[in-house]
Amino acid sequence: MDFRKNFSERLAAMRKAHNISMAALGDYLSITDEAVRLMERGKRSPSFEVLCALADYFNVSIDYLVGRSDDPSRR
Protein backbone atom coordinates (compact mmCIF):
# COMPACT_ATOMS: atom_id res chain seq x y z
CA MET A 1 0.00 0.00 0.00
CA ASP A 2 1.34 3.42 -0.92
CA PHE A 3 0.58 5.47 2.17
CA ARG A 4 2.30 8.62 0.90
CA LYS A 5 0.28 8.61 -2.34
CA ASN A 6 -2.99 8.02 -0.48
CA PHE A 7 -2.13 10.72 2.04
CA SER A 8 -1.18 13.30 -0.59
CA GLU A 9 -4.34 12.70 -2.63
CA ARG A 10 -6.63 12.83 0.38
CA LEU A 11 -4.95 15.92 1.82
CA ALA A 12 -5.35 17.81 -1.45
CA ALA A 13 -8.98 16.69 -1.85
CA MET A 14 -9.95 17.63 1.70
CA ARG A 15 -8.20 20.99 1.55
CA LYS A 16 -10.00 21.86 -1.69
CA ALA A 17 -13.36 20.57 -0.39
CA HIS A 18 -12.99 22.80 2.67
CA ASN A 19 -11.97 25.70 0.43
CA ILE A 20 -8.83 26.47 2.43
CA SER A 21 -5.65 27.76 0.85
CA MET A 22 -2.28 26.10 1.31
CA ALA A 23 -1.12 29.24 3.14
CA ALA A 24 -4.07 29.18 5.56
CA LEU A 25 -3.62 25.48 6.25
CA GLY A 26 0.10 26.00 6.73
CA ASP A 27 -0.60 28.80 9.21
CA TYR A 28 -2.94 26.55 11.17
CA LEU A 29 -0.31 23.80 11.23
CA SER A 30 2.60 26.21 11.89
CA ILE A 31 4.33 25.10 8.69
CA THR A 32 4.90 26.87 5.38
CA ASP A 33 2.60 26.73 2.39
CA GLU A 34 5.52 25.12 0.54
CA ALA A 35 5.52 22.29 3.09
CA VAL A 36 1.79 21.78 2.44
CA ARG A 37 2.45 21.84 -1.31
CA LEU A 38 5.18 19.20 -0.99
CA MET A 39 2.92 16.96 1.10
CA GLU A 40 0.16 17.25 -1.51
CA ARG A 41 2.64 16.29 -4.23
CA GLY A 42 3.87 13.28 -2.25
CA LYS A 43 7.37 14.72 -1.93
CA ARG A 44 7.24 15.14 1.84
CA SER A 45 5.68 13.19 4.69
CA PRO A 46 4.08 14.95 7.63
CA SER A 47 5.51 14.76 11.11
CA PHE A 48 3.46 12.86 13.66
CA GLU A 49 2.30 16.17 15.14
CA VAL A 50 1.20 17.53 11.75
CA LEU A 51 -0.58 14.27 10.90
CA CYS A 52 -2.54 14.43 14.17
CA ALA A 53 -3.34 18.12 13.65
CA LEU A 54 -4.63 17.40 10.12
CA ALA A 55 -6.86 14.60 11.40
CA ASP A 56 -8.27 16.96 14.04
CA TYR A 57 -8.69 19.86 11.62
CA PHE A 58 -10.57 17.83 9.01
CA ASN A 59 -12.29 15.68 11.66
CA VAL A 60 -11.14 12.40 10.11
CA SER A 61 -9.17 9.44 11.39
CA ILE A 62 -5.46 9.07 10.77
CA ASP A 63 -6.25 5.74 9.13
CA TYR A 64 -8.39 7.59 6.61
CA LEU A 65 -5.66 10.17 5.95
CA VAL A 66 -3.09 7.51 5.09
CA GLY A 67 -5.46 5.22 3.18
CA ARG A 68 -5.81 2.40 5.70
CA SER A 69 -9.56 3.02 5.76
CA ASP A 70 -12.07 4.49 3.36
CA ASP A 71 -14.27 5.58 6.26
CA PRO A 72 -13.31 9.11 7.34
CA SER A 73 -15.32 8.94 10.58
CA ARG A 74 -13.60 8.95 13.91
CA ARG A 75 -13.53 5.84 16.06
Backbone atoms as SQL, in Angstrom:
CREATE TABLE atoms (id INTEGER PRIMARY KEY, chain TEXT, resi INTEGER, resn TEXT, atom TEXT, x REAL, y REAL, z REAL);
INSERT INTO atoms VALUES
  (1, 'A', 1, 'MET', 'N', 0.847, -1.178, 0.000),
  (2, 'A', 1, 'MET', 'CA', 0.000, 0.000, 0.000),
  (3, 'A', 1, 'MET', 'C', 0.894, 1.244, 0.000),
  (4, 'A', 2, 'ASP', 'N', 0.553, 2.192, -0.810),
  (5, 'A', 2, 'ASP', 'CA', 1.345, 3.424, -0.921),
  (6, 'A', 2, 'ASP', 'C', 0.725, 4.507, -0.043),
  (7, 'A', 3, 'PHE', 'N', 1.155, 4.534, 1.205),
  (8, 'A', 3, 'PHE', 'CA', 0.585, 5.466, 2.170),
  (9, 'A', 3, 'PHE', 'C', 0.813, 6.923, 1.768),
  (10, 'A', 4, 'ARG', 'N', 1.997, 7.233, 1.265),
  (11, 'A', 4, 'ARG', 'CA', 2.300, 8.617, 0.896),
  (12, 'A', 4, 'ARG', 'C', 1.392, 9.100, -0.233),
  (13, 'A', 5, 'LYS', 'N', 1.161, 8.239, -1.216),
  (14, 'A', 5, 'LYS', 'CA', 0.285, 8.609, -2.339),
  (15, 'A', 5, 'LYS', 'C', -1.145, 8.816, -1.846),
  (16, 'A', 6, 'ASN', 'N', -1.641, 7.879, -1.037),
  (17, 'A', 6, 'ASN', 'CA', -2.989, 8.019, -0.475),
  (18, 'A', 6, 'ASN', 'C', -3.104, 9.286, 0.346),
  (19, 'A', 7, 'PHE', 'N', -2.107, 9.531, 1.190),
  (20, 'A', 7, 'PHE', 'CA', -2.130, 10.716, 2.039),
  (21, 'A', 7, 'PHE', 'C', -2.146, 11.987, 1.195),
  (22, 'A', 8, 'SER', 'N', -1.274, 12.071, 0.208),
  (23, 'A', 8, 'SER', 'CA', -1.177, 13.295, -0.590),
  (24, 'A', 8, 'SER', 'C', -2.476, 13.563, -1.350),
  (25, 'A', 9, 'GLU', 'N', -3.076, 12.532, -1.903),
  (26, 'A', 9, 'GLU', 'CA', -4.336, 12.699, -2.635),
  (27, 'A', 9, 'GLU', 'C', -5.474, 13.121, -1.706),
  (28, 'A', 10, 'ARG', 'N', -5.547, 12.499, -0.546),
  (29, 'A', 10, 'ARG', 'CA', -6.631, 12.829, 0.381),
  (30, 'A', 10, 'ARG', 'C', -6.441, 14.217, 0.988),
  (31, 'A', 11, 'LEU', 'N', -5.209, 14.577, 1.291),
  (32, 'A', 11, 'LEU', 'CA', -4.952, 15.916, 1.822),
  (33, 'A', 11, 'LEU', 'C', -5.388, 16.979, 0.822),
  (34, 'A', 12, 'ALA', 'N', -4.991, 16.828, -0.419),
  (35, 'A', 12, 'ALA', 'CA', -5.354, 17.809, -1.450),
  (36, 'A', 12, 'ALA', 'C', -6.870, 17.877, -1.624),
  (37, 'A', 13, 'ALA', 'N', -7.527, 16.725, -1.656),
  (38, 'A', 13, 'ALA', 'CA', -8.975, 16.692, -1.850),
  (39, 'A', 13, 'ALA', 'C', -9.710, 17.344, -0.679),
  (40, 'A', 14, 'MET', 'N', -9.280, 17.052, 0.533),
  (41, 'A', 14, 'MET', 'CA', -9.953, 17.627, 1.700),
  (42, 'A', 14, 'MET', 'C', -9.703, 19.133, 1.794),
  (43, 'A', 15, 'ARG', 'N', -8.498, 19.557, 1.498),
  (44, 'A', 15, 'ARG', 'CA', -8.198, 20.988, 1.551),
  (45, 'A', 15, 'ARG', 'C', -9.067, 21.748, 0.553),
  (46, 'A', 16, 'LYS', 'N', -9.178, 21.209, -0.660),
  (47, 'A', 16, 'LYS', 'CA', -9.998, 21.858, -1.686),
  (48, 'A', 16, 'LYS', 'C', -11.479, 21.814, -1.315),
  (49, 'A', 17, 'ALA', 'N', -11.951, 20.697, -0.778),
  (50, 'A', 17, 'ALA', 'CA', -13.359, 20.565, -0.387),
  (51, 'A', 17, 'ALA', 'C', -13.727, 21.543, 0.725),
  (52, 'A', 18, 'HIS', 'N', -12.762, 21.848, 1.584),
  (53, 'A', 18, 'HIS', 'CA', -12.992, 22.802, 2.671),
  (54, 'A', 18, 'HIS', 'C', -12.657, 24.233, 2.251),
  (55, 'A', 19, 'ASN', 'N', -12.253, 24.379, 0.991),
  (56, 'A', 19, 'ASN', 'CA', -11.969, 25.701, 0.430),
  (57, 'A', 19, 'ASN', 'C', -10.964, 26.492, 1.275),
  (58, 'A', 20, 'ILE', 'N', -9.874, 25.825, 1.648),
  (59, 'A', 20, 'ILE', 'CA', -8.829, 26.468, 2.428),
  (60, 'A', 20, 'ILE', 'C', -7.554, 26.508, 1.590),
  (61, 'A', 21, 'SER', 'N', -6.877, 27.617, 1.624),
  (62, 'A', 21, 'SER', 'CA', -5.649, 27.760, 0.846),
  (63, 'A', 21, 'SER', 'C', -4.506, 27.005, 1.521),
  (64, 'A', 22, 'MET', 'N', -3.466, 26.742, 0.746),
  (65, 'A', 22, 'MET', 'CA', -2.280, 26.105, 1.311),
  (66, 'A', 22, 'MET', 'C', -1.671, 26.988, 2.392),
  (67, 'A', 23, 'ALA', 'N', -1.685, 28.295, 2.159),
  (68, 'A', 23, 'ALA', 'CA', -1.123, 29.237, 3.135),
  (69, 'A', 23, 'ALA', 'C', -1.911, 29.209, 4.445),
  (70, 'A', 24, 'ALA', 'N', -3.237, 29.199, 4.348),
  (71, 'A', 24, 'ALA', 'CA', -4.065, 29.185, 5.557),
  (72, 'A', 24, 'ALA', 'C', -3.895, 27.872, 6.316),
  (73, 'A', 25, 'LEU', 'N', -3.829, 26.765, 5.598),
  (74, 'A', 25, 'LEU', 'CA', -3.624, 25.479, 6.255),
  (75, 'A', 25, 'LEU', 'C', -2.240, 25.433, 6.886),
  (76, 'A', 26, 'GLY', 'N', -1.253, 25.940, 6.180),
  (77, 'A', 26, 'GLY', 'CA', 0.097, 26.001, 6.734),
  (78, 'A', 26, 'GLY', 'C', 0.152, 26.835, 7.997),
  (79, 'A', 27, 'ASP', 'N', -0.547, 27.967, 8.002),
  (80, 'A', 27, 'ASP', 'CA', -0.595, 28.803, 9.205),
  (81, 'A', 27, 'ASP', 'C', -1.202, 28.042, 10.374),
  (82, 'A', 28, 'TYR', 'N', -2.292, 27.330, 10.122),
  (83, 'A', 28, 'TYR', 'CA', -2.940, 26.552, 11.170),
  (84, 'A', 28, 'TYR', 'C', -1.986, 25.491, 11.726),
  (85, 'A', 29, 'LEU', 'N', -1.212, 24.878, 10.845),
  (86, 'A', 29, 'LEU', 'CA', -0.307, 23.798, 11.234),
  (87, 'A', 29, 'LEU', 'C', 1.063, 24.286, 11.692),
  (88, 'A', 30, 'SER', 'N', 1.296, 25.592, 11.578),
  (89, 'A', 30, 'SER', 'CA', 2.598, 26.205, 11.893),
  (90, 'A', 30, 'SER', 'C', 3.705, 25.664, 10.988),
  (91, 'A', 31, 'ILE', 'N', 3.360, 25.482, 9.702),
  (92, 'A', 31, 'ILE', 'CA', 4.331, 25.098, 8.687),
  (93, 'A', 31, 'ILE', 'C', 4.127, 26.035, 7.494),
  (94, 'A', 32, 'THR', 'N', 5.015, 25.994, 6.537),
  (95, 'A', 32, 'THR', 'CA', 4.904, 26.875, 5.378),
  (96, 'A', 32, 'THR', 'C', 3.922, 26.318, 4.352),
  (97, 'A', 33, 'ASP', 'N', 3.452, 27.200, 3.477),
  (98, 'A', 33, 'ASP', 'CA', 2.598, 26.732, 2.387),
  (99, 'A', 33, 'ASP', 'C', 3.380, 25.815, 1.463),
  (100, 'A', 34, 'GLU', 'N', 4.681, 26.014, 1.357),
  (101, 'A', 34, 'GLU', 'CA', 5.521, 25.124, 0.540),
  (102, 'A', 34, 'GLU', 'C', 5.541, 23.717, 1.135),
  (103, 'A', 35, 'ALA', 'N', 5.562, 23.608, 2.442),
  (104, 'A', 35, 'ALA', 'CA', 5.521, 22.287, 3.089),
  (105, 'A', 35, 'ALA', 'C', 4.200, 21.589, 2.774),
  (106, 'A', 36, 'VAL', 'N', 3.099, 22.345, 2.801),
  (107, 'A', 36, 'VAL', 'CA', 1.794, 21.778, 2.441),
  (108, 'A', 36, 'VAL', 'C', 1.827, 21.326, 0.981),
  (109, 'A', 37, 'ARG', 'N', 2.353, 22.156, 0.109),
  (110, 'A', 37, 'ARG', 'CA', 2.446, 21.836, -1.314),
  (111, 'A', 37, 'ARG', 'C', 3.238, 20.540, -1.535),
  (112, 'A', 38, 'LEU', 'N', 4.360, 20.409, -0.840),
  (113, 'A', 38, 'LEU', 'CA', 5.182, 19.203, -0.987),
  (114, 'A', 38, 'LEU', 'C', 4.464, 17.960, -0.474),
  (115, 'A', 39, 'MET', 'N', 3.695, 18.106, 0.602),
  (116, 'A', 39, 'MET', 'CA', 2.924, 16.961, 1.103),
  (117, 'A', 39, 'MET', 'C', 1.853, 16.567, 0.098),
  (118, 'A', 40, 'GLU', 'N', 1.202, 17.553, -0.515),
  (119, 'A', 40, 'GLU', 'CA', 0.162, 17.251, -1.507),
  (120, 'A', 40, 'GLU', 'C', 0.741, 16.619, -2.768),
  (121, 'A', 41, 'ARG', 'N', 1.976, 16.887, -3.062),
  (122, 'A', 41, 'ARG', 'CA', 2.636, 16.291, -4.231),
  (123, 'A', 41, 'ARG', 'C', 3.291, 14.955, -3.908),
  (124, 'A', 42, 'GLY', 'N', 3.262, 14.553, -2.650),
  (125, 'A', 42, 'GLY', 'CA', 3.873, 13.284, -2.250),
  (126, 'A', 42, 'GLY', 'C', 5.376, 13.341, -2.141),
  (127, 'A', 43, 'LYS', 'N', 5.918, 14.541, -2.018),
  (128, 'A', 43, 'LYS', 'CA', 7.372, 14.719, -1.934),
  (129, 'A', 43, 'LYS', 'C', 7.846, 14.864, -0.495),
  (130, 'A', 44, 'ARG', 'N', 6.896, 14.970, 0.424),
  (131, 'A', 44, 'ARG', 'CA', 7.237, 15.140, 1.836),
  (132, 'A', 44, 'ARG', 'C', 6.174, 14.453, 2.674),
  (133, 'A', 45, 'SER', 'N', 6.617, 13.820, 3.755),
  (134, 'A', 45, 'SER', 'CA', 5.683, 13.192, 4.691),
  (135, 'A', 45, 'SER', 'C', 5.501, 14.110, 5.890),
  (136, 'A', 46, 'PRO', 'N', 4.305, 14.095, 6.469),
  (137, 'A', 46, 'PRO', 'CA', 4.077, 14.948, 7.633),
  (138, 'A', 46, 'PRO', 'C', 4.729, 14.365, 8.880),
  (139, 'A', 47, 'SER', 'N', 5.063, 15.237, 9.807),
  (140, 'A', 47, 'SER', 'CA', 5.509, 14.757, 11.114),
  (141, 'A', 47, 'SER', 'C', 4.298, 14.153, 11.815),
  (142, 'A', 48, 'PHE', 'N', 4.547, 13.442, 12.883),
  (143, 'A', 48, 'PHE', 'CA', 3.457, 12.860, 13.664),
  (144, 'A', 48, 'PHE', 'C', 2.516, 13.954, 14.163),
  (145, 'A', 49, 'GLU', 'N', 3.093, 15.066, 14.628),
  (146, 'A', 49, 'GLU', 'CA', 2.295, 16.172, 15.145),
  (147, 'A', 49, 'GLU', 'C', 1.410, 16.786, 14.055),
  (148, 'A', 50, 'VAL', 'N', 1.967, 16.962, 12.868),
  (149, 'A', 50, 'VAL', 'CA', 1.198, 17.526, 11.755),
  (150, 'A', 50, 'VAL', 'C', 0.105, 16.547, 11.323),
  (151, 'A', 51, 'LEU', 'N', 0.420, 15.269, 11.266),
  (152, 'A', 51, 'LEU', 'CA', -0.581, 14.267, 10.900),
  (153, 'A', 51, 'LEU', 'C', -1.762, 14.288, 11.877),
  (154, 'A', 52, 'CYS', 'N', -1.476, 14.366, 13.157),
  (155, 'A', 52, 'CYS', 'CA', -2.537, 14.431, 14.165),
  (156, 'A', 52, 'CYS', 'C', -3.336, 15.723, 14.025),
  (157, 'A', 53, 'ALA', 'N', -2.652, 16.837, 13.798),
  (158, 'A', 53, 'ALA', 'CA', -3.339, 18.124, 13.647),
  (159, 'A', 53, 'ALA', 'C', -4.242, 18.119, 12.415),
  (160, 'A', 54, 'LEU', 'N', -3.801, 17.498, 11.329),
  (161, 'A', 54, 'LEU', 'CA', -4.629, 17.397, 10.125),
  (162, 'A', 54, 'LEU', 'C', -5.879, 16.565, 10.390),
  (163, 'A', 55, 'ALA', 'N', -5.711, 15.454, 11.076),
  (164, 'A', 55, 'ALA', 'CA', -6.862, 14.605, 11.405),
  (165, 'A', 55, 'ALA', 'C', -7.869, 15.385, 12.250),
  (166, 'A', 56, 'ASP', 'N', -7.384, 16.144, 13.207),
  (167, 'A', 56, 'ASP', 'CA', -8.272, 16.957, 14.041),
  (168, 'A', 56, 'ASP', 'C', -8.937, 18.058, 13.218),
  (169, 'A', 57, 'TYR', 'N', -8.161, 18.737, 12.397),
  (170, 'A', 57, 'TYR', 'CA', -8.690, 19.860, 11.619),
  (171, 'A', 57, 'TYR', 'C', -9.814, 19.413, 10.681),
  (172, 'A', 58, 'PHE', 'N', -9.579, 18.312, 9.970),
  (173, 'A', 58, 'PHE', 'CA', -10.567, 17.831, 9.006),
  (174, 'A', 58, 'PHE', 'C', -11.576, 16.856, 9.630),
  (175, 'A', 59, 'ASN', 'N', -11.392, 16.565, 10.923),
  (176, 'A', 59, 'ASN', 'CA', -12.291, 15.675, 11.660),
  (177, 'A', 59, 'ASN', 'C', -12.386, 14.303, 11.000),
  (178, 'A', 60, 'VAL', 'N', -11.231, 13.732, 10.696),
  (179, 'A', 60, 'VAL', 'CA', -11.139, 12.397, 10.109),
  (180, 'A', 60, 'VAL', 'C', -10.135, 11.583, 10.913),
  (181, 'A', 61, 'SER', 'N', -10.137, 10.287, 10.706),
  (182, 'A', 61, 'SER', 'CA', -9.167, 9.436, 11.394),
  (183, 'A', 61, 'SER', 'C', -7.826, 9.474, 10.669),
  (184, 'A', 62, 'ILE', 'N', -6.786, 9.174, 11.388),
  (185, 'A', 62, 'ILE', 'CA', -5.458, 9.073, 10.775),
  (186, 'A', 62, 'ILE', 'C', -5.458, 7.934, 9.766),
  (187, 'A', 63, 'ASP', 'N', -6.162, 6.850, 10.080),
  (188, 'A', 63, 'ASP', 'CA', -6.252, 5.738, 9.132),
  (189, 'A', 63, 'ASP', 'C', -6.833, 6.198, 7.798),
  (190, 'A', 64, 'TYR', 'N', -7.827, 7.069, 7.850),
  (191, 'A', 64, 'TYR', 'CA', -8.394, 7.594, 6.605),
  (192, 'A', 64, 'TYR', 'C', -7.356, 8.449, 5.865),
  (193, 'A', 65, 'LEU', 'N', -6.654, 9.299, 6.590),
  (194, 'A', 65, 'LEU', 'CA', -5.659, 10.169, 5.952),
  (195, 'A', 65, 'LEU', 'C', -4.599, 9.386, 5.182),
  (196, 'A', 66, 'VAL', 'N', -4.174, 8.261, 5.729),
  (197, 'A', 66, 'VAL', 'CA', -3.095, 7.509, 5.088),
  (198, 'A', 66, 'VAL', 'C', -3.602, 6.371, 4.197),
  (199, 'A', 67, 'GLY', 'N', -4.915, 6.217, 4.096),
  (200, 'A', 67, 'GLY', 'CA', -5.463, 5.219, 3.184),
  (201, 'A', 67, 'GLY', 'C', -5.663, 3.844, 3.760),
  (202, 'A', 68, 'ARG', 'N', -5.563, 3.709, 5.082),
  (203, 'A', 68, 'ARG', 'CA', -5.810, 2.402, 5.700),
  (204, 'A', 68, 'ARG', 'C', -7.291, 2.126, 5.845),
  (205, 'A', 69, 'SER', 'N', -8.118, 3.151, 5.661),
  (206, 'A', 69, 'SER', 'CA', -9.565, 3.018, 5.760),
  (207, 'A', 69, 'SER', 'C', -10.198, 3.981, 4.771),
  (208, 'A', 70, 'ASP', 'N', -11.330, 3.590, 4.230),
  (209, 'A', 70, 'ASP', 'CA', -12.074, 4.488, 3.357),
  (210, 'A', 70, 'ASP', 'C', -13.183, 5.203, 4.120),
  (211, 'A', 71, 'ASP', 'N', -13.272, 4.948, 5.416),
  (212, 'A', 71, 'ASP', 'CA', -14.274, 5.584, 6.262),
  (213, 'A', 71, 'ASP', 'C', -13.613, 6.736, 7.016),
  (214, 'A', 72, 'PRO', 'N', -13.966, 7.972, 6.692),
  (215, 'A', 72, 'PRO', 'CA', -13.309, 9.110, 7.338),
  (216, 'A', 72, 'PRO', 'C', -13.756, 9.356, 8.779),
  (217, 'A', 73, 'SER', 'N', -14.795, 8.659, 9.245),
  (218, 'A', 73, 'SER', 'CA', -15.317, 8.938, 10.581),
  (219, 'A', 73, 'SER', 'C', -14.327, 8.542, 11.661),
  (220, 'A', 74, 'ARG', 'N', -14.449, 9.249, 12.754),
  (221, 'A', 74, 'ARG', 'CA', -13.598, 8.954, 13.912),
  (222, 'A', 74, 'ARG', 'C', -14.081, 7.688, 14.593),
  (223, 'A', 75, 'ARG', 'N', -13.193, 7.070, 15.321),
  (224, 'A', 75, 'ARG', 'CA', -13.532, 5.839, 16.058),
  (225, 'A', 75, 'ARG', 'C', -13.621, 6.100, 17.530);
